Amino acid sequence: MAAVTSSSLLRNCAATTVRAFVTVKASNPNFRTFLLPLHSRRSLCRVSATNNEEAAAKVAAANADSGAPTIFDKIIAKEIPSTIVYEDDKVLAFRDINPQAPVHVVIIPKNRDGLTELGKAESRHVEILGQLLYAAKKVAEKEGILHGFRVVINNGPEGCQSVYHLHLHLLGGRQMKWPPG
């Protein structure tokens, strides 16, 4: 059997499910048809999505300190519409446009104050960090998921942070799995 990288396999094959296995038929005649367990095919798809997420995070990191308004600044200013689920004088919470769970809410401080990522938090940010976590609890309560939810903070390019305005992801409404990522 010829060796095939996952990215070329995803581009050059058509897959059909047969019971617990996937038959992979390569469009290149030099490759033979073979079976992969279904979970392997899913893993290959995840590799592609992960690479896109990693690339987006690297681009975002390169522009992190430009001083330009982030998409979240524009949501706060109501320049970009969002579905707001919680707001107080310091925090805004809105539904994620690409939800990863039945409940997926993004929670942000209204004033960035240099807090582009958790790794840049200073002692002056202690109060807003607490308010963000308290807002997560309030949103979980309002959304009916207080019995089980997850709060995620992506930090830096290796944490796949895509917007450099500190934000929390509140995820719930389904059984969370471990490890998370």
N, C-alpha and C positions, 0 to 999 in steps of 0.2 A: 504494500500500500504506500502511495506517495505521501510525503509529509506535506501538510497544508497548514498555513497559519490561520488563526481564527478570523482575521479580517478578510483574507482572500476567500476563505470558506463562506463567510457571510455574503460576500459580493458575488461569488461564482456558483452558488448552489440553489437548488430548489429542494425543500424538505417536506416530507409527508410523514404523518404519524402512523405507526404500526404498533398497536398495543402499547407497551411501555418503552418502545424504541422509536427513533426517528430514522428513516432512510434518507441518506444524503446522496443526491445525484449531482455530481459536478458537471457544469456545462463544458469544462475543458476535457477533451477526450483522453488526455494523459492521466486523469484521475479516475480511480475506480469507485464504484458505488459501495458504500459501507453503512453500517448501523452505528448510531450513537444512542446511548441512553437519553431519554427525554430531558433529564436535568442537565446534561451536557450541552444540548442545544440551547436551553434557556441560559446557561452560563455564557455561551458564546454571544448571545444577544446582549447580556448584561455587560460583557467586556466592551462591546461597541458603545453602549450608552454611557458607561463609565468613562471611556476615553473622551467622549464629547463633553461630559461634565468637567473632566479634568482640564481639557483645553479651554473651556469657557472660564474656569476659575483662574487659569494662568493669564488670560487676557484681562480679566477683571483686576487681578493683582497689579498688572503693569500700569493700570490707570487709576489705582486706588487713591493716590495722594495728589490727584490733579486739582482738587478743590472744586471741581464741577459738581453741580447738583446730581444726586443719585436718583434713580427711579423712585426711591422711597421719599426723598425730599419733594418730588413732584406729586406723589400721592398725598403727602401731608398738606401741600399747597392746593390740593384739589385740581391740579392741572391734568392728572390722570385719574380716571374713575376707578373706584374700588368698592368692594362690598365690605363696609365697616361693620364689625361686630362688637367693638368696644372702643371707647375713647374717654380719656380724662384730660386734665390739663398738661400732662407730661408724656402720655403713652397713647399710641394708636395701634389697633389690631384689626386686620382685614383678612379676608379669605385669599388663600394662595391661588394663583391662576393655573397652576399645574399641580393639583392636589395629589399627595402620595398616600392619603388615607381618607376615609369618609369625612373626617373633620381635619382640616389642615389650615391653620390660621397663622399668619405672620404677625409678630408683635415687635414694634419698634419704638425707640424714644423719639419724641417730636423734635428734640434738639440734639443733633449729632454730637456737638461739643468735642470733636476729636475722637470720639468713640467709634472708629470705623470697624474695629474688630475687638473681640474679647481680649486678645493678646496685648492690646494697647490700653487696657483699663488702668486707671490711676485711682488713688484714694479719693479724689474728688468725684469719681463716678459711682461710689458705693451706693448712694441713695437711689440713683436711677436704675442700677442693676437690681436692687431689691424691688423697686416698683415694677420692673419688667416681669420678674418672677411672680409677684403678687397679681399682676394683670393676667398672667398665664393661668393662675388658679381661678380667677374670676371668669375668664373666658371658658375654661373647662367646665365650670359650674353652669354657666349660661347655656353651653352646648350639650349638657347632659352627659358628660364623659368624666366626671369627677372620680368615678370608681377606677379609671384606668386611662392614662394618657402618657405621652412622652414629650419632653421639651428638648429640642436640638439646637445647638449653636454651632454653625460651621465657622472655623477660624483659619484664615489664610488659604493660600493656594493648595496646600496639601490636605486641608480640611474641606476643599471644594467650595470655598466661600465665593459667591458670584456677585454679591452686592456689598460694597464696602461702606456700610451704614449698619452698625451692630443690629442684629435682628434674631429673634427666637422663632423657631417653628414649633407650633403646638400641634401634635398629631394624636388622633384618637378615633374612636368609633369602630375599631376592629382590634383583634388580638395583636399586640406588638410581639415581635420575634427578637431573639438574641442569637448571635451578635447583630447589632443594628446595621452595620455598613461595611 
